[in-house]
Amino acid sequence: MNEPSPARRVAQAIDALRHGWSIAIEGAPILVPVETVAGAAISAPQLLLGASRAATLKLTNQREAALAEGPVLLRGAEKFDLASAQATADPSLDLATPLKGPFRAEALEWRSSATFALELARIAGILPAFLVAPDNAGEPQSVALSDLAAWRDIRQLSIATRARLPVAACEDAEIVAFRSTDDMREHVALIIGQQSSDYVPLVRLHSECLTGDILGSLKCDCGPQLDAALRSMAQESEENGGWGVLLYLRQEGRGIGLINKLRAYKLQDQGFDTMDANSRLGLPEEARDFPVAARMLDLLGVPSIRLMTNNPQKVAVLQATGVNVVERVPHQLPSNPHNSHYLDTKRNRAGHLLD
């Protein structure tokens, strides 16, 4: 029987974490995800968390937890059972479980493996927290540090299929679906108007937002931005003979996943802004994969674009991956009482170009 490829090992490890199964990373003890593990009988002497979550637990006065980023290894006065581990890992439960600890941050001799584990949890869309060397860990899924680069290789992405798709904004539209061998996310592009090398297309990178795109959430501006982008592309086609491309990227919550995004919403209701909420969860403020958008454009045969965005980082990343961004087209919409603070945070802390 052939050994699985590096990319497949990562895919299997991500699947294991979503199921609550243990993983074995080279150089590290067996790790079990706190959020998804089943069985109340499990316990462990140590807990692995992100540094920002350790900071909210008031541990930065301890040398081993003083770094602003990276993993932190905790030991409690007693073993962590499932309930205490979840209460320690999830800041959205802090009001319900305010009394925790005392904790001691311990030396972490397998830091690279721990950092890799937290990143796998982020990709899996679960809390970045693990029981370390627990009892009854079960059969672990093995994965190597070097495997992640193979899983992330954008050359694995290819066009799966394409079809005509008339939409409300434009009846002359085509949808193109993209699939990668070991990644279950299926990205799509919607081409508005007739693709032509005579015009530089209007392009929008839109990351999936279930709450905004489908449910009409007022907490963000995602749904209105999506609709406005399609209308602008349709207008470009009808009035100027141009065309547009909407890249719909399956990376909910700026790459932290739907469940974690909703946890961040809960923290926002407690007064934290969107960036601080992510940080309290131990997750990055920005974790979206923009190079995959560059690969999609390459597969579509689109070397140059006019990019609809208020985010200079999108321009920089696309240019760094070989996309010629000839123009940044502002894409700002009016705020509402529910998202004005969110938009202020985008401008004041994330560097978005908003008036």
C-alpha positions as CSV (number, residue, x, y, z in Angstrom):
1,M,0.0,0.0,0.0
2,N,1.4,3.4,-1.0
3,E,2.0,6.1,1.6
4,P,-0.3,9.1,1.3
5,S,1.1,12.2,-0.4
6,P,2.1,15.2,1.8
7,A,-1.0,17.2,0.6
8,R,-3.2,14.2,1.4
9,R,-1.8,13.9,4.9
10,V,-2.7,17.5,5.6
11,A,-6.2,16.9,4.2
12,Q,-6.6,13.8,6.4
13,A,-5.3,15.8,9.5
14,I,-7.8,18.6,8.8
15,D,-10.6,16.0,8.5
16,A,-9.4,14.4,11.7
17,L,-9.6,17.7,13.6
18,R,-13.1,18.3,12.4
19,H,-14.1,14.9,13.7
20,G,-12.4,15.4,17.0
21,W,-9.7,12.8,16.4
22,S,-6.1,13.0,17.5
23,I,-3.2,14.1,15.4
24,A,0.5,13.2,15.5
25,I,2.9,15.9,14.3
26,E,6.6,15.0,14.2
27,G,8.5,16.0,17.3
28,A,5.3,16.7,19.3
29,P,3.1,14.8,21.8
30,I,-0.2,13.5,20.6
31,L,-2.7,16.3,20.3
32,V,-6.5,16.2,20.5
33,P,-8.7,19.2,19.5
34,V,-10.5,20.7,22.4
35,E,-13.6,21.9,20.5
36,T,-14.5,18.7,18.6
37,V,-13.3,15.8,20.7
38,A,-16.0,13.5,22.0
39,G,-16.1,11.8,25.3
40,A,-16.3,13.4,28.7
41,A,-13.8,11.0,30.2
42,I,-10.8,12.5,28.3
43,S,-8.2,14.5,30.3
44,A,-4.7,15.8,29.8
45,P,-2.0,17.4,32.0
46,Q,-1.4,20.3,29.5
47,L,-3.2,22.5,27.1
48,L,-1.9,24.1,23.9
49,L,-3.3,27.6,23.1
50,G,-2.4,30.6,21.0
51,A,-0.4,33.5,22.6
52,S,-3.2,36.0,22.2
53,R,-5.6,33.7,24.1
54,A,-3.0,33.2,26.8
55,A,-2.8,37.0,27.1
56,T,-6.5,37.3,27.8
57,L,-5.9,34.7,30.6
58,K,-3.5,37.2,32.2
59,L,-0.4,35.0,31.6
60,T,1.9,37.5,29.9
61,N,3.8,38.1,33.1
62,Q,5.1,34.6,32.7
63,R,8.2,34.3,30.5
64,E,6.9,31.3,28.5
65,A,3.7,33.2,27.6
66,A,5.2,36.7,27.0
67,L,5.5,36.4,23.2
68,A,2.9,38.4,21.2
69,E,2.4,35.5,18.7
70,G,2.8,31.8,18.6
71,P,1.8,28.8,20.8
72,V,1.7,28.7,24.6
73,L,1.8,25.5,26.7
74,L,-0.3,25.6,29.9
75,R,-0.5,23.4,32.9
76,G,-3.2,23.8,35.5
77,A,-3.4,22.9,39.2
78,E,-5.2,19.7,38.1
79,K,-5.5,17.9,34.8
80,F,-7.7,19.5,32.2
81,D,-10.9,17.6,31.6
82,L,-13.1,18.4,28.6
83,A,-15.2,21.0,30.4
84,S,-12.3,22.9,31.9
85,A,-10.3,22.8,28.6
86,Q,-13.2,24.2,26.6
87,A,-13.8,27.0,29.2
88,T,-10.1,27.9,29.1
89,A,-9.9,27.8,25.3
90,D,-13.1,29.7,24.3
91,P,-13.3,33.4,25.2
92,S,-16.9,33.5,24.2
93,L,-17.6,31.5,27.4
94,D,-15.6,33.8,29.7
95,L,-18.7,35.5,31.1
96,A,-20.3,32.2,31.9
97,T,-17.1,30.7,33.4
98,P,-15.1,33.7,34.8
99,L,-13.0,31.8,37.4
100,K,-10.2,29.8,35.8
101,G,-6.7,28.8,36.8
102,P,-4.3,29.1,38.3
103,F,-2.2,28.3,35.2
104,R,1.5,28.0,34.6
105,A,3.1,28.6,31.2
106,E,5.7,25.9,30.6
107,A,8.7,25.7,28.3
108,L,7.7,24.5,24.8
109,E,10.4,22.4,23.2
110,W,8.4,21.6,20.1
111,R,7.4,25.2,19.1
112,S,7.4,24.6,15.3
113,S,5.1,21.6,15.6
114,A,2.8,23.5,18.0
115,T,2.6,26.4,15.6
116,F,1.7,24.0,12.8
117,A,-1.0,22.5,14.9
118,L,-2.6,25.9,15.6
119,E,-2.6,26.6,11.9
120,L,-4.2,23.3,11.1
121,A,-7.0,24.1,13.6
122,R,-7.5,27.5,11.9
123,I,-7.8,25.8,8.5
124,A,-10.2,23.3,10.0
125,G,-12.4,26.1,11.3
126,I,-12.1,25.1,14.9
127,L,-10.7,26.7,18.1
128,P,-6.9,26.7,18.1
129,A,-6.6,24.7,21.3
130,F,-5.4,21.2,22.0
131,L,-5.3,18.7,24.9
132,V,-1.6,17.6,25.0
133,A,-0.8,13.9,25.5
134,P,-4.3,13.1,26.8
135,D,-5.6,9.8,28.1
136,N,-7.6,7.8,25.6
137,A,-6.3,9.7,22.6
138,G,-7.2,7.0,20.2
139,E,-5.3,6.3,16.9
140,P,-3.7,9.6,15.7
141,Q,-3.5,10.9,12.2
142,S,0.1,11.5,11.3
143,V,1.2,14.6,9.5
144,A,4.6,16.3,8.9
145,L,5.6,19.9,9.2
146,S,6.8,20.0,5.6
147,D,3.4,18.7,4.3
148,L,1.6,22.0,4.5
149,A,3.5,23.6,1.6
150,A,2.3,20.8,-0.7
151,W,-1.3,21.2,0.4
152,R,-1.1,25.0,-0.1
153,D,0.4,24.7,-3.6
154,I,-2.0,26.7,-5.7
155,R,-0.9,24.8,-8.8
156,Q,-3.2,22.0,-7.6
157,L,-6.2,24.2,-8.3
158,S,-7.9,23.6,-11.7
159,I,-11.2,24.4,-13.5
160,A,-13.7,21.7,-12.7
161,T,-16.5,22.8,-14.9
162,R,-18.3,25.9,-16.3
163,A,-21.8,26.8,-17.4
164,R,-24.0,29.6,-18.5
165,L,-25.7,31.3,-15.5
166,P,-28.0,34.2,-16.1
167,V,-28.2,36.3,-12.8
168,A,-30.3,39.2,-11.7
169,A,-27.6,41.7,-12.5
170,C,-26.8,40.3,-15.9
171,E,-28.4,37.6,-18.1
172,D,-25.1,37.2,-20.0
173,A,-23.0,35.5,-17.3
174,E,-21.0,32.4,-17.0
175,I,-20.0,30.5,-13.8
176,V,-16.7,28.7,-13.5
177,A,-16.0,26.3,-10.7
178,F,-12.5,25.5,-9.4
179,R,-11.4,22.5,-7.4
180,S,-8.1,21.4,-5.7
181,T,-7.1,17.8,-5.2
182,D,-6.9,17.8,-1.4
183,D,-9.0,20.9,-0.5
184,M,-12.7,20.5,-0.1
185,R,-13.4,24.1,-0.7
186,E,-14.8,24.8,-4.2
187,H,-14.2,28.4,-5.3
188,V,-16.1,29.9,-8.2
189,A,-15.8,32.8,-10.7
190,L,-18.8,34.6,-12.2
191,I,-17.9,36.2,-15.6
192,I,-20.2,39.1,-16.4
193,G,-20.4,40.0,-20.1
194,Q,-18.2,38.6,-22.9
195,Q,-14.6,38.0,-22.0
196,S,-12.3,39.9,-24.4
197,S,-8.7,40.8,-24.5
198,D,-9.6,44.2,-25.8
199,Y,-10.8,45.3,-22.3
200,V,-9.2,45.1,-18.9
201,P,-11.9,43.5,-16.8
202,L,-13.4,44.9,-13.6
203,V,-12.6,42.3,-10.9
204,R,-13.9,41.8,-7.4
205,L,-12.4,39.3,-4.8
206,H,-15.3,38.4,-2.6
207,S,-14.8,36.1,0.4
208,E,-17.7,33.9,1.3
209,C,-20.0,35.4,4.0
210,L,-23.0,33.3,4.7
211,T,-24.5,35.8,7.2
212,G,-24.1,38.7,4.9
213,D,-24.4,37.2,1.4
214,I,-27.4,34.9,2.1
215,L,-29.1,36.0,5.4
216,G,-28.8,39.7,4.9
217,S,-26.8,40.5,8.0
218,L,-26.4,44.1,8.9
219,K,-23.2,43.5,10.9
220,C,-21.0,43.7,7.9
221,D,-21.1,45.2,4.4
222,C,-20.5,41.9,2.5
223,G,-23.9,41.4,1.0
224,P,-24.3,45.0,-0.4
225,Q,-20.7,44.9,-1.7
226,L,-21.5,41.6,-3.6
227,D,-24.6,43.0,-5.1
228,A,-23.0,46.4,-6.0
229,A,-20.0,44.7,-7.6
230,L,-22.2,42.6,-9.9
231,R,-24.2,45.7,-10.8
232,S,-21.1,47.6,-11.7
233,M,-19.8,44.8,-13.9
234,A,-23.1,44.6,-15.6
235,Q,-23.1,48.3,-16.2
236,E,-19.5,48.0,-17.6
237,S,-20.7,45.4,-20.0
238,E,-23.9,47.1,-21.1
239,E,-22.6,50.7,-21.5
240,N,-18.9,50.2,-22.5
241,G,-18.8,46.7,-24.0
242,G,-16.5,45.7,-21.2
243,W,-16.7,42.7,-18.8
244,G,-16.1,41.7,-15.2
245,V,-15.1,38.8,-13.0
246,L,-16.4,38.1,-9.5
247,L,-14.1,35.7,-7.7
248,Y,-16.1,34.1,-4.9
249,L,-13.6,32.6,-2.5
250,R,-14.7,30.0,0.1
251,Q,-12.9,31.5,3.1
252,E,-15.6,32.5,5.6
253,G,-14.8,35.0,8.3
254,R,-11.5,36.2,6.7
255,G,-10.3,32.7,6.8
256,I,-11.3,31.6,10.3
257,G,-14.4,29.7,9.4
258,L,-18.1,30.2,10.1
259,I,-18.2,28.9,13.7
260,N,-15.3,31.0,14.8
261,K,-16.7,34.0,13.1
262,L,-19.9,33.6,15.1
263,R,-17.8,33.3,18.3
264,A,-16.2,36.6,17.3
265,Y,-19.7,38.1,16.8
266,K,-20.5,37.1,20.4
267,L,-17.4,38.8,21.6
268,Q,-18.3,41.9,19.5
269,D,-21.6,42.0,21.4
270,Q,-19.5,42.2,24.6
271,G,-17.7,45.3,23.3
272,F,-14.7,44.1,21.4
273,D,-14.1,45.2,17.8
274,T,-13.7,42.7,15.0
275,M,-9.9,42.6,15.2
276,D,-9.7,42.2,19.0
277,A,-12.4,39.5,18.9
278,N,-10.3,37.4,16.5
279,S,-7.3,38.0,18.7
280,R,-9.1,36.9,21.8
281,L,-10.0,33.7,20.0
282,G,-6.3,33.1,19.3
283,L,-6.9,33.6,15.6
284,P,-5.3,35.9,13.0
285,E,-6.9,39.2,12.2
286,E,-6.5,38.3,8.5
287,A,-6.1,34.7,7.3
288,R,-7.5,34.8,3.7
289,D,-5.7,33.1,0.9
290,F,-5.3,35.7,-1.9
291,P,-2.8,33.8,-4.0
292,V,-5.6,31.3,-4.8
293,A,-7.4,34.2,-6.5
294,A,-4.3,34.9,-8.6
295,R,-4.4,31.2,-9.7
296,M,-8.0,31.5,-10.7
297,L,-7.3,34.5,-12.8
298,D,-4.4,32.7,-14.5
299,L,-6.6,29.8,-15.3
300,L,-9.2,32.1,-16.7
301,G,-6.6,33.8,-18.9
302,V,-6.8,37.2,-17.2
303,P,-3.4,38.8,-16.8
304,S,-4.5,42.4,-16.1
305,I,-7.3,43.7,-13.9
306,R,-9.0,46.7,-12.5
307,L,-9.6,45.6,-8.9
308,M,-12.6,46.7,-7.0
309,T,-11.4,47.0,-3.4
310,N,-10.7,49.4,-0.5
311,N,-8.0,47.1,0.8
312,P,-4.4,47.9,-0.3
313,Q,-3.3,44.5,0.9
314,K,-5.3,42.8,-1.9
315,V,-3.6,44.9,-4.5
316,A,-0.1,44.2,-3.0
317,V,-0.6,40.4,-2.8
318,L,-2.1,40.1,-6.3
319,Q,0.8,42.1,-7.7
320,A,3.3,40.0,-5.8
321,T,1.8,36.9,-7.4
322,G,2.1,38.2,-11.0
323,V,-1.3,39.8,-11.5
324,N,-1.1,43.2,-13.2
325,V,-3.4,45.5,-11.2
326,V,-3.7,48.5,-13.5
327,E,-6.3,50.3,-11.4
328,R,-7.7,50.2,-7.9
329,V,-11.4,50.9,-8.1
330,P,-12.9,52.1,-4.8
331,H,-15.8,50.0,-3.6
332,Q,-17.3,51.8,-0.6
333,L,-21.0,51.7,0.4
334,P,-23.0,53.6,3.0
335,S,-22.8,52.3,6.6
336,N,-25.7,51.4,8.8
337,P,-26.1,51.6,12.6
338,H,-25.1,47.9,13.0
339,N,-21.9,48.0,10.9
340,S,-20.5,51.5,11.3
341,H,-18.1,50.4,14.1
342,Y,-17.0,47.5,11.9
343,L,-16.2,49.8,9.0
344,D,-14.4,52.2,11.3
345,T,-12.2,49.3,12.5
346,K,-11.5,48.5,8.9
347,R,-10.3,52.0,8.2
348,N,-8.5,52.8,11.5
349,R,-6.9,49.5,12.3
350,A,-6.8,47.4,9.1
351,G,-5.8,50.2,6.7
352,H,-8.8,50.1,4.4
353,L,-9.1,53.2,2.3
354,L,-12.5,54.5,3.4
355,D,-13.6,58.1,3.6
